[in-house]
Amino acid sequence: MAPHSFFFGLIIMKKKDWFRLKKYPHIDRRILPKERQMWIEKYVSNPDKVAKHAFLPFIHKVKKVRKFRKTYDEKTGHSIKTNDKVLRKSDSKTRDLYYAGHLDSLVYSYYAEKLNKEYEKKLKIENLGDVVLAYRAIPINPNIPNGQNKCNIDFANEVFEYIRNYPKEHFLVITFDIKSFFDELDHNKLLASWSQLVDSEDRLPKDHFNVYKSLSRFSYIDLIDIFKLFQNQLIVQQRDSIGKLKDPRKKRVSKIKYLKKEEVVAFCTKEEFLRNKNKLVKHAKYARNEKSEILLDKDGNKKIRNYGIPQGTPISAVLANAYLLDFDKSINNALNDVGGIYRRYSDDMIVICPFQEKDRIIELFHDEIDKVNLRIQKSKTQIFHFKKQAELLSCEQEFESGFINSNKKLVYLGFEFDGVISRLKPGSLSSYYRKMKKTVARSKRYAAMSGPNHGELFKRRILNKYSYKGANRKRIWIHDKSKNGFVKTDRYDWGNFLAYTTKAAGTMRKNRINSQTKQHWKKLNGLLKS
């Protein structure tokens, strides 16, 4: 997953729980809220049982994200034009996601919580609490118990403020990106990092080792394969008129996208899975290239895959952070020595340093990343020059050819900064308008098919999703059939994209964010009326 994606879902206004019950279908059935504590006390917290636990294969699916980009000359950064129009290209980025079984997910969450506590202790000892940003709960005000935590808005704003106040007349901001972060974590180094967290130098405890083994030698089932095999007998569990769960039954579902709507709770029983195991299960035992072809070693034998963990499990994030603990320590110490700063948000890294330290810092990053068997994406390394002239700070980007482009701005965690003003990254705004246009078009089709009585309903939903009318925090009420009415929950709907931009505009000093979104109402109404 890109780590700084916008989050507009429902969240609980309490201290974040270490385990959130999932509702996606798998092979084993869902864990109900009333069963959770029983499973923790009798199974998950028992090291002997976890040491012998047989993990189910992951359910695997590929997430595709289409991106529309302007094309730029790699040597100058100038946009490429055809017939006086900027040439744009459409490409797609794929990400492999893996979903653990429900009991497996509870195990991963429990051990993630244990490891995270130890990891936080290490960060405190090494003074890295402000360095590692992603996958952590960092309070805005440490003196307020259960207060709000920082998000990418706060992280970006802190970096921009540091740039504004940097004491040098000419200094650099350099951004780095780790290539295929989760997919290339070395298993031996991961095992060493894990052992470091639990203070076990010789070997991991048996329960921890079994969890490690399930991630380093994992097997999986493609979502499409298991759906097609059991499509006519998927297990559904619905509720009756008073909200009580009915007995599970089997039902045919025509398409994967209807799994949630049809309340599918499992693809099959464990017995049915075991009978069909050989048809479904794939192993990540051998190394493969980008075309999924098995690689061979110098002797012509299949190359064993000794790297990579599945992305999407509850424990993946803390393991990825722990894996880079020594790397973060080395880089941060080096930046402190030269009067700079270093920040890492998952695989996105940024440094601020004196101009004369450029070559040494870039070389240091490559040397240190080699020590943990990862790679820096050279194509994504960007160098920005910031210069103070007459009390104004200017931003220029240096390209590999040596060309300096004064029209380029620093982009970090979804925001753009030119040395004075902060703005939304243009791509984020474009994505918002594309989704708005697509949703309106689709809703018009549905409204036409549903008849005249549903047109206003679709319009209200669209306004809540894409206009200022849906930008306010609201308490979530749910329908309770047993009480024949609605009951208040402790959850909140945190609004839409404009809620996010409004928060950013209120957080960041000297920004033009509200001016970037002020045309949304005009554009939305234009689409609705057309």
Summary of the structure (lengths in Angstrom):
residues: 530
radius of gyration: 25.4
end to end distance: 36.2
largest distance: 75.6
contacts: 1462
relative contact order: 0.14
helix: 40%
strand: 24%
